[in-house]
């Protein structure tokens, strides 16, 4: 349980959400079975529950063994793929290195904001075809956290702008 307290918020939410979906399906399936005596619904909801527990256990192993990579930086571009389910998102990290990440279009990313992305570590097969590479690695994305809007540290305060409350009042 100590591991869950120290894991990133995005991964904890995904782990919890996966387990709750399975439990919810089982409860609803059980209630419907009691109401209508429908065996098929009970069996299907039980399978959804079992698969969500397996998925949650897999996520727990990834989190506990820290088998995930973190990509952190500022989003500088979003390019939709025509006829595809993915966006090509360009991220610039603190060292100025540009990274391109492909995420599903349901991911709400905004240009000019800082993000931390979590990806499952593993063997990534590269076939040379961008569409096939994305399709094969689509299960590697675990989640993301928005860190806020990008603020440049290079900006010096303007001398004409008041910096003290007393200067503003006078």
C-alpha positions, 0 to 999 in steps of 0.5 A: 500500500505504501507504493500506491501513496508514492506513485504518480497521481495519473497512474494511481487514478488509472489503476483505481478507475480500472478496478472500479469499472470492473467492480461496477460491472459486476454489481450491475450484472448481479443486480440485473441477474437478480431482477431478470434471472439472465445468466448471460449478463451475469457471466459477461459482467463476471468476465469484465470484472476478471479482466479488469482485475487482471489489468489492475494487477498488471498496472500495479506491477508496473507502478510498484516496479517503476517499469514506466518512462516519464516524458516531461516538457512543454507542448509546442505543436499538435498535428492531427493525423488525417484519417487516423485516431492519433495526434502527433504531439511535439514536446520540448523538454527543459534541455531543448530536446524535441520529442514527438509523441503519438496519442489518441485524439481523446487526449486533451492536450493544449499548446503552451502547457507543460505535461508529464507523460507516463509510458510503459517500458518495454520492447518497441518494435519499429517496422518503419511504417508510422501507422503500424508503429503507432498501432503496435505501441498504443498500449504503452501510454499510461497517462499524463499530468498537466503541470500548468502553463509554461512560464519562462524563467528568463523574463526579468521584471520590467522596471516600469511595472510596480513590484510593491503594493505601496507603489501601486497605491501611489 
